[in-house]
Amino acid sequence: MHDNLPQRLRSLLFVPADSERKLAASLRSTADGLVFDLEDAVPESGKDDARRKLVGFLERHRTSMHSALLVRVNGLASGHILRDLGAVIPHRPNAIVLPKCRSVDDVHRLCDFLAAFECALLENRWEVSIIAMATESSEGVFGLSSYRNAPMRLRALMWGVDDLAADLGAFSSHTGKELTTPFSVARTMCLLAAARAGIDAIDAVSTNLPDPVQIGEEAARAKRDGFTAKAAAHPSHIDAINQAFMPQEGEIRWARQVVDAFSRVGASGVARLGNAMIDRPHLRLAHRILSHIDES
């Protein structure tokens, strides 16, 4: 088995699995990853039909898809997750998105399910990664400290807004464009938990559909803070997100100057860049920026 999730995912587009029109439209998306949604986008009465539609779509198009294939299954307590996995694992998804994740214990449980399905259906020739939606409840926020020694399948934590708002009983998560305090705390804790675990952090979707400029601003702030990607609920958001997460000209120029400065000082832990002193963390950031140039 081996890791099949691309290293660079800037944008993830959620696609309702119960809509044949939206499934077909997703093939035209420039998103790095398509998250086919069997959970929140599908009413309880439509779960079986959504699975059938998604399976039929994947049978026709899986081999020609250029975006990574991800599936948001229903939660562990839903009664649907085993049927979801049984339907999609034969089509070799790159990752399963686990909603309502309370702690790393839920990730371990999903790992067990995936190992069993991979053994039974794929002869252990494919390893599915996991992205955990980790802040959809107050319990999930308090469980963020548990991911430090997460299993290797866990590739990212994603924070979410709407489910957390419902759990808290909050009428709104924003004041203007700014997150209110509970949601800002959850976002920050998710980012820090991902960094502590050595995995990616994915910024939440925005439900402000008609404003791609605002989406670009949100994505730029997410990148500034350390998120590696942003999720989207509408195809019109993807280009703005991709652009925001591309290495910018000034960043590339700075990164090359940092690498050059350290190449001149050899094994020294510090170097000079103009009037500033820089050290090894700056070099690590520079390498991270430059590693994304070819991928973008």
C-alpha angles and dihedrals in degrees: 000000000000142000112276102178113105114246094231119057112159099162134031120190118203111219121190106236094210094065116081089190093055092043090055092045091053090071088069094053122113091210115132089225135022115211108201104206122220093161129055096007092058124068118231092252092054102051097103093046091049091053090051093049093048093048091050091049093050092047089058101038113018096100093051099045114119096189123075112266115235128166127202103213125194117274127275092256095047101087089231105080099090092050089047093052093044090054100047107031093076087063093058103239115202091224144357116226108216114206127203090024109178101184144328088289089072090051091052090051091052089048089058091050092048093048090053094048093045090052094047100039108023104030088239091292096125132046117205118211125217133229113192123210093216110176105049092115138024087251089056092051091053089047094059092096090064098071098077094101098030121159118270092252091069106094104165148003119226123197122215136199115195100054091045090051090053091048092050095041090237116161092204137015095200142056101203105313094335125093116241117244101268092052094042088054092050091049093050093046091051091051092049093045091053092049091049090051092046094239136115126278119216123203120231127260120264118228093200093107105177099052116075089166090063090046090055091049091050091049092049091052090048091052091046090054095048106267113141098206145007130222122227135204096197133045092231090068097060102080092051091049094047091049093049093051095048114103106263123228094250092049092051092048091050092047093052091048090052093050090047092049092053092045087062096052098048114202095359116125094220136048138177124248111184106305094339132089114225131190141192097292087060089052091050091052091047092054090048091054094047093047089064097054097086092041091056 
